[in-house]
């Protein structure tokens, strides 16, 4: 059994915890840097990225997350994707720079413009449909050459990975479809055998 941390300072961390538990694994709500030592991987949930940055710095977790990512997998959804990106288009905002992507915040519009639509994911070598929930979602505007796209909404890449880091601009925790969480669990297990 793997222990998956879910950053629990803001956002829908409880839904991610339930998704991990539904897959038979242990979830740990991470509220302090000392909790990270118990985790084999970490999910950074959606929320508001500037607030999340402020909270991480107030809780002395900013540098701890960078150190964690050097040896263990991280999955950032929505605001979590923004937080781990290389840069944020058109904004002077801190990021952890864990994956070579550039993202644009709130690219689909405001809260009222949130939507649910079919997306395509390719996690097992074949393209499959899935329901995607987009809430004030960012867009990935640039992928580095070593970043692998894994999911699309039309022509937009909405799920990608680079080494130990997985990012998504949508919210799989808000559906009953566990394929993305299962994929992250497989990344964690593969990392343990490195």
C-alpha positions in Angstrom: 0.0 0.0 0.0 1.3 3.5 -0.9 0.7 6.6 1.2 -0.5 9.5 -0.9 -0.3 13.0 0.6 -2.9 15.5 -0.4 -1.9 19.1 0.3 -4.7 20.2 2.6 -4.3 24.0 3.0 -7.0 24.9 0.5 -9.1 23.4 -2.2 -11.0 20.1 -2.6 -8.5 18.0 -0.9 -11.1 15.7 0.7 -12.4 14.6 -2.7 -8.8 13.6 -3.7 -8.4 11.7 -0.4 -11.6 9.8 -1.1 -10.5 8.9 -4.6 -7.2 7.5 -3.3 -9.0 5.5 -0.6 -11.5 4.2 -3.2 -8.4 2.7 -5.0 -7.4 0.9 -1.8 -4.5 3.2 -0.9 -3.8 5.4 2.1 -4.3 9.2 2.0 -2.6 11.6 4.3 -3.8 15.2 4.6 -0.6 17.3 4.5 -0.8 20.6 6.5 2.8 20.9 7.6 6.2 20.0 6.1 6.8 17.2 8.6 3.8 15.4 7.1 5.7 15.0 3.8 8.1 12.5 5.2 5.2 10.0 5.5 4.2 10.3 1.8 5.2 8.3 -1.2 3.7 10.9 -3.5 1.7 14.2 -3.2 -1.4 15.7 -4.9 -1.6 19.5 -5.0 -5.4 20.1 -5.5 -7.2 23.0 -7.1 -8.0 26.2 -5.3 -6.7 29.7 -5.8 -3.0 29.6 -6.8 -1.9 33.0 -5.3 -3.6 32.1 -2.0 -2.0 28.6 -2.1 1.5 30.2 -2.6 0.9 32.5 0.3 -0.2 29.6 2.6 2.7 27.4 1.5 5.2 30.2 2.4 3.4 30.9 5.7 3.6 27.2 6.7 7.3 27.0 5.6 6.4 24.4 3.0 7.6 26.1 -0.2 11.2 24.8 -0.2 10.0 21.5 1.3 7.8 20.8 -1.7 10.8 21.4 -4.1 12.9 19.0 -2.0 10.0 16.4 -2.0 9.6 16.6 -5.8 13.3 15.8 -6.3 12.7 12.2 -5.2 8.9 11.6 -5.2 6.0 12.1 -7.6 3.7 15.1 -7.5 0.3 15.5 -9.2 -1.0 19.1 -9.6 -4.6 19.7 -10.6 -5.9 23.1 -11.7 -4.2 25.5 -9.2 -1.8 22.7 -8.5 -0.8 22.7 -12.1 -0.2 26.4 -12.0 1.9 26.0 -8.9 4.3 23.5 -10.4 4.5 25.1 -13.9 7.7 26.7 -15.2 5.9 30.0 -15.7 2.5 31.7 -15.7 1.8 33.5 -18.9 1.3 37.3 -18.5 1.8 37.3 -14.7 4.6 37.8 -12.3 3.7 34.9 -10.0 5.9 32.5 -8.1 5.9 28.9 -9.1 7.9 25.8 -8.1 9.1 25.2 -11.7 8.8 21.4 -11.4 7.6 20.8 -15.0 8.6 22.5 -18.2 5.2 24.0 -19.1 3.8 27.5 -19.3 0.2 28.0 -18.2 -2.4 30.8 -18.4 -4.6 31.2 -15.3 -8.4 31.3 -15.7 -8.0 30.8 -19.5 -11.6 29.7 -20.0 -13.0 32.6 -18.0 -14.5 33.2 -14.6 -16.3 30.9 -12.2 -19.6 31.3 -14.2 -17.7 30.0 -17.3 -16.9 26.7 -15.7 -18.0 23.6 -17.6 -18.1 19.8 -18.0 -17.2 18.2 -21.3 -15.8 15.1 -22.8 -12.0 14.9 -22.9 -9.6 12.3 -24.3 -7.0 10.7 -22.2 -4.2 8.3 -23.2 -2.9 6.6 -20.1 -2.6 3.0 -21.2 -1.4 3.4 -24.8 -4.8 4.0 -26.3 -7.1 7.0 -26.5 -10.2 6.9 -24.2 -13.0 9.3 -23.4 -13.6 10.7 -20.0 -15.7 13.4 -18.4 -13.7 16.5 -17.6 -14.7 19.1 -15.1 -13.2 22.6 -15.7 -13.5 25.2 -13.0 -11.8 28.5 -13.6 -9.3 26.3 -15.4 -5.9 27.2 -16.6 -4.6 26.3 -20.1 -1.2 24.8 -20.9 0.2 27.3 -23.4 3.6 25.7 -23.9 5.0 22.2 -23.4 8.7 21.6 -23.1 10.3 19.0 -25.4 10.6 16.4 -22.6 6.9 16.9 -21.5 4.5 14.1 -22.6 0.9 15.1 -23.3 -1.6 12.5 -21.9 -5.0 14.2 -22.3 -6.8 16.7 -24.6 -9.9 18.8 -24.7 -10.1 19.4 -28.4 -6.6 20.5 -29.4 -5.7 21.8 -25.9 -3.4 19.6 -23.8 -5.1 19.2 -20.4 -3.0 16.4 -18.8 0.8 16.0 -19.1 3.8 14.6 -17.4 7.5 15.1 -17.1 9.5 12.5 -15.1 7.9 12.4 -11.6 5.5 15.3 -12.2 1.9 14.9 -13.5 -0.3 17.9 -14.2 -4.0 18.4 -15.1 -6.0 21.5 -15.8 -9.3 19.7 -14.9 -10.8 18.1 -11.8 -11.0 14.3 -11.9 -11.7 14.1 -8.2 -15.2 15.6 -8.9 -16.2 12.6 -10.9 -16.4 8.9 -10.1 -13.8 8.1 -12.8 -10.6 7.0 -11.0 -8.4 6.5 -14.1 -6.2 9.6 -13.6 -5.7 8.9 -9.8 -4.9 5.3 -10.7 -2.3 6.4 -13.2 -0.7 8.6 -10.5 -0.6 5.6 -8.1 1.2 3.7 -10.8 3.7 6.5 -11.1 4.3 6.3 -7.3 4.8 2.6 -7.4 7.2 2.8 -10.4 9.1 5.5 -8.5 9.5 3.2 -5.5 11.3 0.6 -7.7 13.8 3.2 -9.2 
